[in-house]
Amino acid sequence: MGRLIAAVYDASMRGTEEACLRQWRADLLRDLSGAVLEIGAGTGLNLPHYPESVSRLVLSEPDPFMRRKIEEKVRAGHRAGVEIVDAPVERLRFPDASFDAVVATLVLCSVPRVDAALAEVRRVLKPGGRFVFLEHVAAEALPRRLRWQRIVEPLWKRVSGNCHLTRRTESAIIEGGFALRDIKRESVRKAWPLVRRTVRGVAVPA
């Protein structure tokens, strides 16, 4: 399944990327600088949006097929000097306080334990560091859609790399010891209704 998802991911995301996600990614990453870690980097769709002020860029992706897609983008010139590592989000292989920022886009929906992932993010952030995120979430304001998310989720997880439709990621970030900054909640245009609701912004250790 991992091979198939990696093969079709960019094509399946093209409509939503053109409609809004590409601009959202660019806006989120524009002000980053110093050492930056991206967790669950997928196929590397964020690569073109990292500014030159990022002096060290590490992309962590445990899936070998996704890492291959990142490597192809790096060879194609999307970004030079990128470190690509094989590490699950819950067990990052970096010392404490290693990064000025950690980035997660559309990844916390699929990690086995969000609390463990966020604890690792806190651990590797330098004092004053930022956690920058973009995630699709449970449609809590839309009861009918939330009900369908719950119905579909067991099958959806099996065919989409453990992606959960009902994750309350915003609450999990707060419970993980972060304070939210510059938060935006919007629906992704041209996306399947059950994955439209998103939250994005910046969190800092509280």
C-alpha positions as CSV (number, residue, x, y, z in Angstrom):
1,M,0.0,0.0,0.0
2,G,2.9,2.4,0.8
3,R,4.2,2.0,-2.8
4,L,0.8,2.8,-4.3
5,I,0.2,5.8,-2.0
6,A,3.6,7.3,-2.9
7,A,3.0,6.7,-6.6
8,V,-0.4,8.5,-6.7
9,Y,-0.1,11.0,-3.9
10,D,1.1,14.1,-5.9
11,A,-1.4,13.5,-8.7
12,S,-4.2,13.0,-6.2
13,M,-3.3,16.2,-4.4
14,R,-2.9,18.4,-7.5
15,G,-6.4,19.9,-7.5
16,T,-6.3,20.9,-3.8
17,E,-2.7,22.1,-4.1
18,E,-3.6,24.4,-6.9
19,A,-6.8,25.6,-5.2
20,C,-5.3,26.5,-1.9
21,L,-2.8,24.2,-0.3
22,R,0.2,25.4,-2.2
23,Q,-0.4,29.0,-1.0
24,W,-1.1,27.8,2.5
25,R,2.2,25.9,2.6
26,A,4.1,29.0,1.3
27,D,2.5,31.3,3.9
28,L,3.3,28.9,6.7
29,L,7.0,28.4,5.8
30,R,7.9,31.9,4.6
31,D,9.3,33.2,7.8
32,L,11.3,30.2,8.9
33,S,15.0,30.4,9.5
34,G,17.9,28.5,11.0
35,A,17.7,24.7,11.5
36,V,14.4,23.3,10.5
37,L,13.0,19.7,10.8
38,E,10.0,18.5,8.8
39,I,8.4,15.4,10.2
40,G,6.5,13.0,8.0
41,A,7.7,14.9,4.9
42,G,5.8,12.6,2.5
43,T,6.7,13.2,-1.1
44,G,8.3,16.6,-0.4
45,L,5.6,19.0,-1.5
46,N,6.9,21.6,1.0
47,L,10.4,21.7,-0.6
48,P,9.9,24.6,-3.0
49,H,8.5,26.8,-0.2
50,Y,11.4,26.8,2.3
51,P,13.2,30.2,2.2
52,E,16.9,30.7,1.9
53,S,17.0,31.8,5.5
54,V,16.7,28.1,6.5
55,S,20.4,27.1,6.9
56,R,19.7,23.5,7.7
57,L,16.8,21.5,6.4
58,V,16.1,18.0,7.6
59,L,13.2,15.9,6.1
60,S,12.2,12.9,8.2
61,E,10.1,10.3,6.5
62,P,9.9,6.6,7.6
63,D,8.3,5.3,4.4
64,P,10.9,4.3,1.8
65,F,8.6,4.9,-1.2
66,M,7.9,8.5,0.0
67,R,11.6,9.1,0.6
68,R,12.3,8.1,-2.9
69,K,9.9,10.8,-4.2
70,I,11.7,13.3,-2.0
71,E,15.1,12.3,-3.4
72,E,13.7,12.7,-6.9
73,K,12.6,16.3,-6.1
74,V,15.9,17.1,-4.6
75,R,17.8,15.8,-7.7
76,A,15.4,17.9,-9.8
77,G,16.7,21.0,-8.1
78,H,13.8,21.9,-5.8
79,R,16.2,22.4,-2.9
80,A,20.0,21.8,-2.4
81,G,21.6,20.5,0.8
82,V,18.6,18.7,2.2
83,E,19.2,15.9,4.8
84,I,16.7,13.1,4.3
85,V,16.4,10.7,7.2
86,D,14.4,7.6,8.0
87,A,12.9,8.2,11.4
88,P,9.3,7.7,12.8
89,V,7.8,10.9,14.3
90,E,7.6,9.2,17.7
91,R,11.3,8.4,17.8
92,L,13.3,11.2,16.2
93,R,17.0,10.6,16.1
94,F,18.2,14.0,17.2
95,P,19.5,15.5,20.4
96,D,17.3,17.7,22.6
97,A,17.0,21.4,21.4
98,S,18.3,20.8,17.9
99,F,15.9,22.8,15.8
100,D,14.6,26.3,15.5
101,A,11.4,25.1,14.0
102,V,9.6,21.8,13.4
103,V,7.1,21.5,10.5
104,A,4.2,19.1,10.1
105,T,1.8,19.2,7.2
106,L,-0.9,16.6,6.8
107,V,1.0,14.0,8.9
108,L,-0.4,14.0,12.5
109,C,-3.6,12.4,11.1
110,S,-1.6,9.2,10.5
111,V,0.8,8.8,13.3
112,P,0.0,5.9,15.8
113,R,0.3,8.2,18.8
114,V,-0.2,11.9,18.5
115,D,0.9,12.5,22.1
116,A,4.2,10.7,21.6
117,A,4.8,12.6,18.4
118,L,4.2,16.0,20.0
119,A,6.4,15.1,22.9
120,E,9.2,14.5,20.4
121,V,8.5,17.8,18.7
122,R,8.8,19.6,22.0
123,R,12.0,17.7,22.8
124,V,13.9,18.6,19.7
125,L,12.8,22.3,19.6
126,K,15.2,24.9,20.8
127,P,14.0,27.3,23.5
128,G,11.9,29.8,21.7
129,G,11.4,27.4,18.8
130,R,8.2,27.1,16.8
131,F,6.0,24.2,15.7
132,V,4.4,25.0,12.3
133,F,1.6,22.8,11.3
134,L,-1.2,22.2,8.8
135,E,-3.6,19.3,9.5
136,H,-7.0,18.1,8.5
137,V,-9.2,17.5,11.5
138,A,-12.6,16.2,12.8
139,A,-15.5,18.2,11.5
140,E,-16.7,19.1,15.1
141,A,-18.8,22.0,13.9
142,L,-20.6,19.8,11.4
143,P,-22.3,16.9,13.3
144,R,-23.6,15.2,10.2
145,R,-20.2,15.2,8.5
146,L,-18.5,14.1,11.8
147,R,-20.9,11.2,11.9
148,W,-19.8,10.1,8.4
149,Q,-16.2,10.6,9.3
150,R,-16.7,8.1,12.2
151,I,-18.5,5.6,9.9
152,V,-15.9,5.8,7.1
153,E,-12.7,6.0,9.3
154,P,-12.1,2.3,10.0
155,L,-11.9,1.5,6.3
156,W,-10.2,4.8,5.4
157,K,-7.3,4.1,7.8
158,R,-6.7,0.8,6.0
159,V,-6.4,2.2,2.5
160,S,-4.8,5.6,3.3
161,G,-1.8,4.9,5.4
162,N,-3.5,5.0,8.8
163,C,-5.0,8.4,8.2
164,H,-7.6,9.2,10.8
165,L,-10.6,11.4,9.8
166,T,-11.6,12.3,13.4
167,R,-8.4,13.5,14.9
168,R,-8.8,16.5,17.2
169,T,-5.3,17.7,16.5
170,E,-5.8,21.3,17.7
171,S,-6.8,20.0,21.2
172,A,-4.0,17.5,21.1
173,I,-1.4,20.2,20.4
174,I,-2.6,22.2,23.4
175,E,-2.7,19.0,25.6
176,G,0.9,18.3,24.4
177,G,2.1,21.5,26.2
178,F,1.9,24.0,23.4
179,A,0.3,27.4,23.1
180,L,-1.3,28.3,19.8
181,R,-0.4,31.3,17.7
182,D,-1.8,32.7,14.4
183,I,-4.3,29.9,14.0
184,K,-6.5,29.6,10.9
185,R,-9.4,27.2,10.4
186,E,-10.6,26.7,6.9
187,S,-12.0,24.1,4.5
188,V,-9.7,22.8,1.8
189,R,-11.1,23.6,-1.6
190,K,-11.6,20.8,-4.2
191,A,-11.1,18.2,-1.5
192,W,-13.3,15.2,-0.5
193,P,-15.8,16.5,2.1
194,L,-14.6,14.2,4.8
195,V,-11.1,15.7,4.8
196,R,-11.9,19.4,4.1
197,R,-11.8,20.8,7.6
198,T,-8.3,22.0,8.5
199,V,-6.4,23.9,11.1
200,R,-3.0,25.6,10.5
201,G,-0.7,27.9,12.2
202,V,2.1,28.1,14.7
203,A,2.5,26.7,18.2
204,V,5.1,27.3,20.8
205,P,6.0,25.4,24.0
206,A,3.9,26.7,26.8
